[in-house]
Amino acid sequence: MAAVKDQTIQEKLLALYSLQHVDSKLNEISVLKGELPIEVSDLEDELTGLQTRIKKLENTIADQEREIGNHQANIKQSEALIEKYQKQLDNVKNNREFEALTKEIELQKLEIQLSQKKMKETSAIKESKIEAMDVIQVKLNSRQKDLENKKVELSKIIEKTEKEEAKLGKDSDKAKKDIDERLLKSYEKIRKTYRNGLAVVSINRGACGGCFNRIPPQLQIEVGMMRKIVACEHCGRVLVPDTLTESPGE
């Protein structure tokens, strides 16, 4: 291959098609993997989100349990005070002491009722959080199995194709060195436009090999002469003659 700046149009087209040939093989491997890499990444993100939600619920449940424990402690304290005041009632000397102790006993009974009410409410909240966590845990387990299956599937494909993909990657980088920067940028831009990544195509039976629209006879002649780089007027792909595509890379 001549130096990039001294290349003929034919050499430029051959370099472009050789690059397209390699990139198309890389694209085939990507198609083989399909959406698996994205699905694996999405499942990993979802699992992280579910684990975060479970952790928050666990913290909330722990807070509820501490609150229930505090209410239980308050009830025991009030019961102990009631028992104490009731014993003191046996030794009262006047009505004022009796009324004061009786009032304290009533207050502690109210404290017990209030703590029991709050404990019941907190227990209900705790149970609802546990139920929510159980639902999320079931979903997490299901997604975990899905992720494991997807990873195994992807791993098998990677194991089968990684050597070829690595070689093709190097071949692609090498082929790019034979193409001038402006032409390479145009090639990459066209590739990104189309799902199949085809930027360089041949004319098949008078039609563009990319969009399948008819190519005017005069344009077909110009493509065959390879005196200038010709793009399909419909899709913008670079057109090359069939004779060039028969032996890419030679």
VOFI-79987 format. One line per field, with one value per residue (C-alpha): x, y, z. Coordinates in nm, 3 decimals, m for minus. Example, Ala and Ser with C-alpha at 12.3 -4.5 7.8 and 13.67 -1.06 7.14 Angstrom:
2
x = [1.230 1.367] $
y = [m0.450 m0.106] $
z = [0.780 0.714] $
// end
This chain:
250
x = [0.000 0.138 0.182 m0.159 m0.103 0.021 m0.261 m0.455 m0.834 m0.830 m0.596 m0.817 m1.124 m0.943 m0.828 m1.184 m1.335 m1.070 m1.157 m1.529 m1.467 m1.299 m1.551 m1.839 m1.695 m1.670 m2.030 m2.131 m1.979 m2.172 m2.491 m2.408 m2.383 m2.705 m2.843 m2.676 m2.408 m2.677 m2.912 m2.633 m2.551 m2.919 m2.970 m2.661 m2.795 m3.139 m2.986 m2.787 m3.107 m3.299 m3.017 m3.014 m3.391 m3.359 m3.080 m3.295 m3.589 m3.361 m3.248 m3.610 m3.712 m3.420 m3.536 m3.891 m3.759 m3.560 m3.871 m4.078 m3.808 m3.826 m4.204 m4.172 m3.913 m4.149 m4.434 m4.215 m4.100 m4.461 m4.569 m4.286 m4.388 m4.753 m4.648 m4.434 m4.713 m4.968 m4.744 m4.708 m5.088 m5.086 m4.886 m5.052 m5.118 m5.366 m5.597 m5.348 m5.088 m5.355 m5.475 m5.119 m5.033 m5.363 m5.297 m4.946 m5.089 m5.346 m5.075 m4.860 m5.161 m5.209 m4.839 m4.882 m5.187 m4.999 m4.691 m4.911 m5.084 m4.755 m4.607 m4.904 m4.867 m4.492 m4.540 m4.786 m4.532 m4.262 m4.479 m4.557 m4.184 m4.107 m4.374 m4.233 m3.882 m4.000 m4.153 m3.832 m3.622 m3.826 m3.775 m3.403 m3.363 m3.540 m3.326 m3.012 m3.094 m3.164 m2.828 m2.642 m2.804 m2.728 m2.368 m2.321 m2.472 m2.254 m1.945 m1.990 m2.013 m1.711 m1.510 m1.597 m1.526 m1.277 m0.965 m1.124 m1.259 m0.917 m0.752 m1.018 m0.978 m0.607 m0.677 m0.924 m0.673 m0.409 m0.641 m0.730 m0.366 m0.394 m0.676 m0.639 m0.805 m1.076 m1.187 m1.178 m1.399 m1.649 m1.643 m1.703 m1.985 m2.164 m2.116 m2.280 m2.579 m2.677 m2.756 m2.562 m2.256 m2.219 m2.043 m1.880 m2.091 m2.078 m2.331 m2.535 m2.751 m2.754 m2.857 m2.680 m2.573 m2.675 m3.016 m3.098 m3.200 m3.119 m2.791 m2.800 m2.596 m2.358 m2.286 m2.223 m1.963 m1.794 m1.783 m1.630 m1.362 m1.253 m1.126 m1.313 m1.492 m1.863 m2.139 m2.490 m2.721 m2.987 m2.804 m2.461 m2.265 m1.940 m1.987 m1.721 m1.727 m1.787 m1.439 m1.293 m1.506 m1.403 m1.069 m1.074 m0.744 m0.532] $
y = [0.000 0.342 0.621 0.758 1.097 0.935 0.684 0.654 0.654 0.277 0.226 0.446 0.247 m0.081 0.042 0.151 m0.177 m0.378 m0.185 m0.238 m0.610 m0.635 m0.408 m0.611 m0.925 m0.739 m0.632 m0.997 m1.083 m0.794 m0.928 m1.274 m1.125 m0.940 m0.739 m0.963 m0.712 m0.444 m0.690 m0.797 m0.435 m0.348 m0.648 m0.555 m0.201 m0.335 m0.572 m0.287 m0.083 m0.372 m0.439 m0.070 m0.078 m0.390 m0.227 0.082 m0.137 m0.334 m0.008 0.107 m0.226 m0.202 0.150 0.019 m0.265 m0.018 0.198 m0.105 m0.191 0.163 0.138 m0.198 m0.047 0.245 0.004 m0.193 0.128 0.250 m0.090 m0.078 0.274 0.167 m0.123 0.116 0.373 0.105 m0.014 0.345 0.372 0.132 0.381 0.714 0.947 1.189 1.248 1.473 1.194 0.947 1.174 1.246 0.875 0.791 1.062 0.925 0.575 0.706 0.895 0.582 0.384 0.648 0.621 0.245 0.291 0.547 0.323 0.025 0.230 0.356 0.005 m0.134 0.136 0.080 m0.299 m0.249 m0.032 m0.290 m0.572 m0.370 m0.306 m0.676 m0.766 m0.509 m0.644 m1.002 m0.899 m0.721 m1.018 m1.255 m1.017 m0.988 m1.367 m1.394 m1.121 m1.281 m1.607 m1.416 m1.240 m1.566 m1.723 m1.419 m1.413 m1.782 m1.728 m1.423 m1.597 m1.885 m1.643 m1.443 m1.761 m1.864 m1.529 m1.337 m1.446 m1.367 m1.038 m0.937 m1.021 m0.834 m0.534 m0.521 m0.569 m0.281 m0.052 m0.152 m0.094 0.255 0.358 0.317 0.572 0.950 1.119 1.305 0.993 0.787 1.038 1.026 0.644 0.634 0.888 0.679 0.358 0.514 0.615 0.258 m0.029 m0.282 m0.055 m0.068 0.240 0.081 m0.135 m0.271 m0.231 m0.549 m0.592 m0.218 m0.136 m0.006 m0.293 m0.089 0.068 m0.135 0.172 0.173 0.335 0.531 0.364 0.661 0.648 0.274 0.343 0.605 0.359 0.094 0.334 0.414 0.761 0.924 0.825 0.795 0.789 0.651 0.947 0.781 0.656 0.822 0.497 0.473 0.262 0.019 m0.215 m0.591 m0.665 m0.485 m0.676 m1.018 m1.011 m0.768 m0.705 m0.823] $
z = [0.000 m0.095 0.160 0.256 0.090 m0.234 m0.270 m0.592 m0.578 m0.641 m0.345 m0.125 m0.221 m0.159 0.183 0.267 0.158 0.345 0.661 0.599 0.551 0.894 1.069 0.925 1.084 1.415 1.370 1.317 1.656 1.814 1.656 1.793 2.142 2.071 2.360 2.619 2.733 2.779 2.951 3.190 3.270 3.323 3.551 3.754 3.796 3.893 4.150 4.301 4.328 4.488 4.736 4.829 4.889 5.107 5.308 5.369 5.476 5.709 5.871 5.903 6.060 6.303 6.399 6.456 6.674 6.884 6.920 7.025 7.277 7.419 7.456 7.631 7.869 7.938 8.018 8.261 8.426 8.466 8.603 8.857 8.963 8.998 9.219 9.426 9.464 9.555 9.838 9.958 9.973 10.265 10.468 10.381 10.672 10.516 10.221 10.041 10.025 9.915 9.634 9.522 9.501 9.335 9.075 9.006 8.961 8.710 8.523 8.496 8.372 8.102 8.015 7.975 7.749 7.540 7.507 7.415 7.145 7.001 7.020 6.826 6.558 6.533 6.511 6.223 6.040 6.105 5.965 5.651 5.598 5.644 5.386 5.142 5.197 5.137 4.803 4.700 4.813 4.593 4.299 4.378 4.385 4.051 3.893 4.039 3.861 3.539 3.570 3.631 3.323 3.106 3.226 3.145 2.800 2.735 2.872 2.627 2.335 2.455 2.503 2.150 1.985 2.202 2.009 1.674 1.807 1.941 1.608 1.410 1.642 1.565 1.193 1.204 1.374 1.122 0.825 0.952 0.923 0.545 0.520 0.539 0.837 0.644 0.458 0.777 0.962 0.677 0.684 1.062 1.034 0.770 0.972 1.277 1.066 0.985 1.219 1.012 1.007 0.628 0.488 0.181 m0.053 m0.404 m0.681 m0.719 m1.029 m1.084 m0.727 m0.418 m0.194 0.110 0.039 m0.278 m0.476 m0.849 m0.947 m1.278 m1.557 m1.588 m1.214 m1.240 m1.507 m1.286 m0.996 m1.222 m1.348 m0.988 m1.080 m0.795 m0.478 m0.556 m0.292 m0.336 m0.395 m0.179 0.133 0.112 0.128 m0.067 m0.381 m0.508 m0.808 m0.765 m0.889 m0.587 m0.336 m0.466 m0.282 0.011 0.175 m0.123] $
// end
